[in-house]
Amino acid sequence: MTTEYSGAGDPARSLALLWRTQERVSRKGKPELSVDRIVRAAIDLADADGLATLSMRRVADQLGVGTMSLYTYVPGKAELLDVMLDTVYGELDFAERSEVGWRARLEAAARANRALYHRHPWMLQVATSRPLLGPNYSAKYEYELRAVDGIGLSDLEMDSVVTLVNGFVHGAVRGEVEAAQVRRRSGMTDEQWWNAHAPFLNRMMDPGRFPVGARVGAAAGAEYGAAYDPEQAFEFGLLRVLDGIEMFVHERTGAGP
């Protein structure tokens, strides 16, 4: 699913855009443009069609201007993508929730990230091993770290906890989005797909050869009407990840959530 990489553009220009240290004014008589307007048009296109067809020309067409007009504000697609990501991170609620424990705060952050991916599934197409250093990404990181600040973990352990939870959410939502995409593109529900393949699978999946797989697979299929239920997988997995973190915190500090 990954088709793009964050941080692939000119670092100085990307940072200037992310922090809006420069903003050019459009020429008199031309449609008014701004970095924000260009980025919003790009996000709308990516939400609708993904990143594969996103280009500076398509953004310009969306805005009703010439392609070259965009380059007055944005150096290129790589820098535009960085600002798109940082912009949608700004949709997250960074309000402090000191009235609840660290586990509840961490869970709330995970669910907020999941919802953000579902609103903008193109985010899953961007590899972010080189993180953005924009204001909204920085606020997101600060907010997530604060969920586990002051509970007895070292700074590196805090970072590792946040990385673990975010990694789980990314992988789980990727599975959810891919499951929805295959249903939409194939025109078949999971149940219809399984029914079509059931005669062949029943012949090949010999319970004598695969006794555990046949038993568990049959139970899962009967329960979910598919190989698995993405939402159930997310709920189960998130709770188990949080359970593991809670045990780690208890072992390190003797404290609960």
N, C-alpha and C positions, 0 to 999 in steps of 0.2 A: 504493500500500500504506500510505502514511503516513496515520494517522487521529488521532494525538495529538501533543502537543508537550511536551517537558520544560520545566520552569521556568515553567509556566503558572499555578501557584498562588501563594498569598501567600508572598513570599520569606522573611519572618521565621518563619512557621510551618513552611515546608518545611525550612529549615535547622535549626530546633529538632528536627524529627522525624529528619532525616538524622543529626544528631549526638547524638540522644537526650538533649537537655538537659532535657527534661521527660518524665515518664512518670506517667500517672494510674493510680490503683488503682480497680478496679471496685467497685461497691457490694457490701456484704455480702449474701450470698444469691444473687447473680447469677453466671452462669458466668464464670470468671476470664478476663479479656481482657488483651491487651497489644498494643503496636504490632507487635512481632515476629509474634505469632500472626495478627493481621489481615493483615499484609503477606504472610505465607506462604500464607494462604488465597487471597489475590488472585492471587499468582503461580501457584498451582495451577490456578485457574480460567482465567487467561490462557494458560497452557501448553496447556490442553485445548481452549479455544474461541477464542483470540485476544482482542483488546481490544474488538471491536465490541459484545459482549454483557456486558462487565464493568461492573458498577455496584455502588454501596455496598449496595444491597438484595441482590444476588446474593452478595456477600461475607458479609453478615449471615446469609443463609439457609445458606450453607456452614458457618458457625460455630454455627448454631442459636440466634442471638440476634436481638433487634429491631434494625432498621436504625439507629434513633437512638442505640443503645448505642455504635456505632462512632464517632460524632462526638465522644464524650468523649476519644477517642484520636487521631483523624485528622480534620482539618477538612473534607476533601472528596476527590473522586476525583483532582483535579490533584495535590494533595500526596501522595496515596497512590501515584500513578504514579511520582513522583520517588523515593520510598523503595523501591518495587519494583525500579526500575532499579539503584539503588545497592546493593541487597541482592544481586542476581544478579551484579553486578560482583565481589562478595566471593567468588564461587566460583573466580575466577582464582587461579592460583598465582603469588605475587609473590616467590618465592624468587630470590635473586641467583644468576646462573650466570657467575661471573667466569672460570671455567676455559675458556670458549669465547669466540670473537670476537664483534664487534658484529653481524655479519651473522647468525650463528646465533641470537643473542639476539633480534634483530628478527624473524627467521622464527618462532621459538618463540612470541613474543607474537602474531604474526599468526594462527598456527594455533590458539592458545588462544582468541582472539577468535572465530574461525570456529566452533569447537566450542561456545562459549557461545551464539552466535546459533542454532545448530541445536538446542540444548537449550531455548532460549526464543525461538522465532521471532517472537513478538509484539514483541520488541525492535525489529525492523525496521519496525514500524508507528509508532514514536515518532521524531519529528524532534528531534535533540539539538544544534541549532545554538547553543542556549543551554545550555551544559553544566551538569551537576549539580556541586554543590560539596560532596558528601558524602564521608565517609571512604574508602569503597571506590573511588569514582571518582578521588579524589585519589591513592590508592595505585596505581591502575592507570596514571594519567598519569605518576607518578613512576617506576614500573617501566619503562614504555616509553621514557621519556627516558633513563633510566640505560643502556639498551641502546646508545645512541649518544653517551653522555657521555664526554668526554675523548679524542675521536678527531680533534679539530681543527675541528669545526664550531662556528659561532656559536650562541648560544641560539635565535635565530630560525630558523636552518637546522635545528637539532635538532627544534624544534616542527614545522617544515614536513615533515620526514622522517616523523615519527610520524603527522601528519595524512594524508600521502600513503598510507602503508601501511594505516592504519585505513580510509581512504576506499575503497581497493581491496577490502579484505576485506568491507566493508559491501555494496558493489555486487555483488561476486561471489557472496556468500552469498544476497543477495536473489534473484539469478537462480536459484540452486540451490533455494531454498525455493519460489519461484514455479513452477519446473518440476515439483517434487514435488506441489504443490497442484493444478496443472492436470491431472496424471495421476490424482490421487485424485478430484477433483470430476467429471472427464469420464468416468471409468471406462475410459479408453483408454490404452494405452501409447503412447509416441512412435512406435514402429514401426507400431502399428495405425493411428494417425492419418495417418502418411505413406502407408501402403498405401491408405487410403481416398481420399486426395487425389491419389495418383500419376497416375491417368489424366488428370485435368484439368491438373495441373501439367506433365505431359509434352507436352500439346498447346500450352500457353501459353508455356512456357519454351523458346523457339526457340534452339538453340545458335548459329544464325547471327546472331541479334540480341543474345544475351547469352553470348558464347563463354566468357569467363572465369568468369562466375557459374555457368554450366551445368557447366563442368568441375570447378571447386572444390566446388560444392554436391554434385555426384555423389560426389566423393571423400570429403567429410565425411559424407554420408549413408551411404555404404558402410562407413565406419569406425565411426561412432557409432550408426547406426540411428536417427538424429534429426538435427535441424538442428545441434546441438552437444552436447557432453558437459560438463555443469556441473563435474564434478570435474576433468576434464582442463583445462577453461578456468581453474579456480582454480590448479591446479598450474603451468600454463604462465605465467599472468599474474603470480603471486607471484614466480616466479623472475626474470621479466623486470623487475619493479619493483625487486627487490633488485639485479639486475645494474645497473640505471640508477643506483641510489643508490651502489653500489660505485664506479662510474665517477666519479660526482660527488665522492665522498670522496677518490678518488685524485687527481682534478684539483685539489681544494682543498688537499690535504695531502701528496700523494705517497705515501700509505699505503694498503695493501690492507686486506682484512677482518680 
